[in-house]
Amino acid sequence: CLVYAGTGLLQELVYLVSQGADPDEIGLMNIDEQLPVLEYPQPGLDIIKELTSPRLIKSHLPYRFLPSDLHNGNSKVIYMARNPKDLVVSYYQFHRSLRTMSYRGTFQEFCRRFMNDKLGYGSWFEHVQEFWEHHMDANVLFLKYEDMHK
């Protein structure tokens, strides 16, 4: 999932279902401690290997950077895609809210940069396409954010 594609919602749902947890308690815990975030292959993969099974991991990595076990079908992947029109609005607000990003351009300029792959984290289009190419794999569940809200 790309940044602001609904990953947090999916993270909580996966944790609740896999652990049989109480939905009322989800707000009382640090969900990132329960589902570590893998954003960089190194040293992230080494840290993930040390966790006990079953491992629940959140990531925004493109398919090509995921561990080989996922490519071989030994693990399961749930991918959440979001309508690019909605995603770009959230992504714009995210960029404007962080001092370290310090984006001060207009929304129209931001959209142009998004469409031309000139923002951090790579191309949204390539990211979704990589996972879509595997949507029929037995170990991949491809979800759409908008379907989660119906």
N, C-alpha and C positions, 0 to 999 in steps of 0.2 A: 504494500500500500504506500502510496505517496503521501507526503505530509498533508494533513488536513483532509484525508480521504475517509475518515470514519474509523480509523484504527483504534482509537480509545474505546469507542462503543463496542467494537468487536472484541477487543482485549477483555473487557469486563464480562461479556457474554460467554466467551470461551472459558474463562476462569470459573464462572458460576456453574456452567454445565459440567465441566470436567471434574470439579471438586465437590459438586453437590452442595455448594455454599448457599448461605442465606442472602438473598438480594438486599435485605435491609442492612447487612454488615459491610457491603462492598464499599460504602463511603467512609467506613471507619478504618480501612487499611490502605497501605501504600501499594496499589496494584502493580506498580513497576517492580516491587520486590518479589511479587508472586510470578510475574511474567517479565523477565529481564528483557531489555531492549538491545537488539543487535543491529547497530548502524554501520559499523566498520568491520570488515572481515578480520582484521588483525588489530588488537589482540582478542577481539570479541569471540572468535571461534574457539580459541584455546580456553577461554573462561566458560563458554557454553558446554564444552566437552566435560568439564568437571562437575556439572550439575547432575543430580540423580534423575533417573527416568520416572515417570514421563516428563519430558521437558516441554514447557510451554514458553514460546519465545515470540516477542513482538519485533517486527523489523519493517523498515521502509526500503530495504535493499532491492535492487533489480534482480530478476530471476537468475541471471548469469552469475551473480555474486553469492548466491545461496550455497550452503554446503552440499557436497556431492551426494550425501545420503538423500537429500530431497530430490535431486535429479534422478536418482536410481529408484525412487518410489518407496524407500525404506521409512520415510516419515510423511506426515500429512501437512498440507499447506492450505490455509484459508486465505484467499486474496479478496480484498475489498476495493472495488473501483468506484469512483464517484464521477458524476456528470461534470465535465470540465468547466461548464459555466458556473456551477456552484463552487467547485473546488477553487477556481481562480479568485473568487470573491474572498473565501476564507484564507487563501494563501496570501492575498494582498493585505488583508487585515493583520495576519501573522507577521509579515515583513515590516509593516508600519509600526507594530507594537514593540518590536525588539530594537533596543538601542544598537546592538551589534550589527543588525542588518541595515539600519538607518536608511531605508528606502523612503525617499521623499517625493518621488515622481507622481504623476497622475495615475488614476486607475487605467485610463486608456493606454498610457505608455507601458504600464505593467502588463496589460493584456497582450500588447505587441511583443514584449519580451518573452512572455509565457509561450505564445504561439511560435516564436522563433527560437525556442530553446536557449534563451539567454539568461535564465535564472539558475540558482544553485540547485543541486540535487538531480540534475539531468532532465531529460525530456519526459514529460508526462506521457506523451504519445507512445514513445518507445517502451516505457515502463509497463503500461497497460498491455501493449501488443505482446511483449515477452510472456506475460502471464496468460494472455488470451490464447496464445499458441499451445498452451498446456492445459486449457480448460477441460479437455476431455480425458486427461490423465486420471487414472483411478485415485491418485493421492492428492488431487488438486480440486478444491471447491472454489469456484469463481463467483463472488457475490457482487451485487450492485448496492451501493449505499442507499439509493432511493428506494429500493425494494424493502429495505429494513424498516422503513417508515410508513409502509402501507397498512 
